[in-house]
């Protein structure tokens, strides 16, 4: 009679990462109506609501003010959307889902990769919705190449906020994560030169340079403005490092409890 060796578990391909698991995560994310409203509809709605000012037609960089605001709103929506995906680990911990996953062969690296992929997809959708609103409105003016360049850089920059979401999700319990991320990202956007262009050299601009939104906003708008400072790049890289290190630290402490 053959026996079954129960002392070893066969590790699945790619550490357990699969299209089925990825699809499940996407459905769980967009099944939440509040998430869809605040991450996809709200940024586009704000852009359309604020688009009545005559100064939006003024020239700015390689386009106009409307293009600048549209890119900024797309970044805000993508950042919020990616942060929500990361912060979902807080709910999963509260419901015991994270503990359940750790009892399976799913590799922690595969789990983080899956979360990152879902955050990227949600960021792409957020950027697409705001850009679609810009096309419908018809006021943003910039070449197709610059338009695509801004959109791609905005999506890449969402990784910073996916890491922030994971960090906050492990740091605070359950739904409290979104209560912190929502107002926090809105405040950082106002202070970080995202919603309203600030004059360089002013006190508020100096404050903006230290916020998590400043660097990614400058990078996202680089094809449009044609200007990217070293300070902006250092800012984005530094905050990404802080959030990734914080998420890894909290994840390690959480795993050690099992």
C-alpha positions in Angstrom: 0.0 0.0 0.0 1.4 3.4 -1.0 1.6 6.1 1.7 1.2 9.9 1.3 4.0 12.0 2.7 2.3 14.8 4.7 5.5 16.4 5.9 6.1 18.2 2.6 3.8 20.5 0.7 4.3 20.9 -3.0 5.0 24.6 -3.7 2.8 25.7 -6.6 4.2 27.5 -9.7 5.1 31.2 -9.3 4.7 30.8 -5.5 0.9 30.4 -5.8 0.3 33.5 -8.0 -2.4 32.7 -10.6 -4.8 34.3 -12.9 -7.7 33.0 -10.8 -6.4 34.6 -7.6 -5.7 37.8 -9.5 -9.2 37.9 -10.9 -10.6 37.2 -7.4 -8.8 40.2 -6.0 -10.0 42.5 -8.8 -13.6 41.4 -8.2 -13.3 42.0 -4.5 -11.9 45.4 -5.1 -14.5 46.7 -7.5 -17.4 45.0 -5.8 -17.1 47.8 -3.2 -19.2 50.7 -4.4 -17.6 53.2 -2.1 -14.2 52.3 -3.6 -15.4 52.8 -7.1 -17.0 56.2 -6.2 -14.1 57.7 -4.4 -11.3 56.3 -6.6 -12.8 56.4 -10.1 -15.8 58.7 -10.2 -14.8 61.4 -7.7 -11.5 62.6 -9.4 -13.2 62.8 -12.8 -16.2 64.6 -11.3 -13.9 67.1 -9.6 -12.1 67.8 -12.9 -15.4 68.4 -14.7 -16.8 70.5 -11.9 -13.7 72.8 -11.8 -13.4 73.1 -15.5 -15.4 76.3 -16.1 -12.7 78.8 -15.3 -11.4 80.9 -18.2 -7.8 80.6 -17.0 -7.9 76.9 -17.9 -7.2 77.9 -21.5 -4.0 79.7 -20.5 -0.8 78.3 -21.9 1.3 76.2 -19.6 4.5 74.3 -20.7 3.7 72.3 -23.8 -0.1 72.6 -23.3 -2.5 74.5 -21.2 -3.7 74.8 -17.6 -6.6 72.4 -18.3 -4.1 69.7 -19.3 -2.1 70.4 -16.1 -5.1 70.0 -13.9 -6.3 66.9 -15.7 -2.9 65.2 -15.2 -3.0 66.2 -11.5 -6.5 64.9 -11.0 -5.5 61.6 -12.7 -2.6 61.3 -10.3 -4.8 61.9 -7.3 -7.3 59.3 -8.5 -4.6 56.7 -9.2 -2.8 57.4 -5.9 -6.1 56.9 -4.0 -7.0 53.8 -5.9 -3.6 52.2 -5.4 -3.6 53.1 -1.7 -7.0 51.5 -1.3 -5.7 48.2 -2.8 -2.7 48.2 -0.4 -4.9 49.2 2.6 -7.1 46.2 2.0 -4.6 44.1 3.9 -6.0 45.8 7.1 -9.4 44.4 6.4 -8.0 41.0 5.4 -6.1 40.9 8.8 -9.2 41.8 10.7 -11.2 39.1 8.9 -8.5 36.5 9.4 -7.9 36.2 5.6 -4.2 37.0 5.9 -3.8 34.3 8.6 -5.6 31.9 6.3 -3.4 32.7 3.4 -0.3 32.1 5.4 -1.5 28.5 6.1 -1.4 27.9 2.3 1.7 27.4 0.0 1.2 31.0 -1.2 4.6 32.7 -1.1 4.6 36.1 0.6 6.5 37.6 -2.4 3.8 36.3 -4.7 1.2 37.8 -2.4 2.8 41.2 -2.5 3.3 40.9 -6.3 -0.4 40.2 -6.7 -1.3 43.2 -4.6 1.0 45.3 -6.7 -0.5 44.1 -9.9 -4.0 44.8 -8.7 -2.9 48.3 -7.6 -1.4 48.9 -11.0 -4.6 47.9 -12.7 -6.7 50.1 -10.5 -4.3 53.0 -11.1 -4.6 52.4 -14.9 -8.4 52.6 -14.6 -8.4 55.7 -12.5 -6.1 57.5 -15.0 -8.2 56.3 -17.9 -11.4 57.6 -16.4 -10.0 61.1 -15.7 -8.4 61.3 -19.1 -11.7 60.2 -20.7 -13.4 63.1 -18.8 -10.8 65.4 -20.3 -11.5 64.1 -23.8 -15.3 64.6 -23.2 -14.7 68.1 -21.9 -12.4 69.0 -24.7 -10.5 71.7 -22.9 -7.1 70.1 -22.2 -4.6 70.9 -25.0 -1.4 68.9 -25.5 0.0 66.6 -28.2 -0.9 62.9 -28.2 2.7 62.0 -27.3 2.7 64.2 -24.2 -0.8 63.0 -23.2 0.3 59.4 -23.3 3.6 60.2 -21.6 1.9 61.9 -18.7 -0.6 59.0 -18.3 2.2 56.4 -18.3 4.3 58.2 -15.8 1.2 58.7 -13.6 0.6 55.0 -13.6 4.2 54.2 -12.6 4.0 56.7 -9.8 1.1 54.9 -8.2 3.5 52.3 -6.9 4.5 54.8 -4.2 1.0 54.9 -2.9 0.4 51.2 -3.2 3.3 50.8 -0.8 1.8 53.5 1.4 -1.5 51.6 1.5 0.1 48.4 2.6 2.1 50.2 5.3 -1.1 51.9 6.7 -3.1 48.6 6.3 -0.6 46.8 8.5 -0.3 49.8 10.9 -3.9 50.4 11.8 -6.8 48.0 12.2 -9.6 47.2 9.7 -11.5 50.0 8.0 -9.5 52.7 9.9 -7.0 52.6 7.1 -9.3 54.3 4.7 -10.3 56.8 7.3 -6.7 57.9 7.4 -5.7 57.5 3.7 -8.7 59.4 2.3 -8.3 62.7 4.1 -4.5 62.3 4.3 -4.0 62.0 0.5 -6.4 64.9 -0.1 -4.4 67.1 2.3 -1.1 66.0 0.8 -2.5 66.8 -2.6 -3.4 70.3 -1.6 0.0 70.9 0.1 2.0 69.0 -2.5 1.4 71.3 -5.5 -1.1 68.9 -7.1 -4.4 70.6 -7.3 -3.3 74.3 -7.5 -0.1 75.4 -9.2 2.2 77.1 -6.7 4.8 79.8 -7.4 8.4 78.6 -6.8 10.3 80.1 -4.0 7.3 80.8 -1.8 7.0 79.4 1.7 4.1 77.1 0.7 6.2 75.8 -2.2 9.0 74.9 0.2 6.6 73.0 2.4 5.2 71.2 -0.7 8.7 69.9 -1.5 8.7 67.7 1.6 5.3 66.1 1.0 4.8 62.6 -0.5 2.7 64.0 -3.5 5.2 66.7 -4.6 7.8 64.4 -6.4 5.3 62.1 -8.1 3.3 65.1 -9.3 6.3 66.7 -10.9 7.3 63.4 -12.5 3.7 62.8 -13.8 3.6 66.3 -15.4 7.1 66.3 -16.7 6.2 65.7 -20.4 3.8 68.6 -20.2 5.8 71.1 -18.2 9.2 70.1 -19.6 10.7 70.7 -16.2 11.8 68.1 -13.7 14.0 69.0 -10.8 16.4 66.7 -8.9 14.5 67.6 -5.7 11.3 66.1 -7.2 13.1 62.8 -8.1 14.8 62.5 -4.7 11.4 63.2 -3.1 9.6 60.4 -4.9 12.4 57.9 -4.4 12.8 58.8 -0.8 9.1 58.4 0.0 8.9 55.2 -1.9 11.7 53.9 0.2 10.1 55.0 3.4 6.7 53.4 2.6 8.3 50.1 1.3 10.5 49.8 4.4 7.5 50.6 6.7 5.4 48.0 4.9 8.1 45.4 5.1 8.7 46.1 8.8 5.0 45.8 9.7 4.5 42.7 7.6 7.5 41.0 9.3 6.0 41.8 12.7 2.6 40.6 11.7 4.0 37.3 10.2 6.1 36.7 13.4 2.8 36.5 15.4 1.8 33.3 13.6 
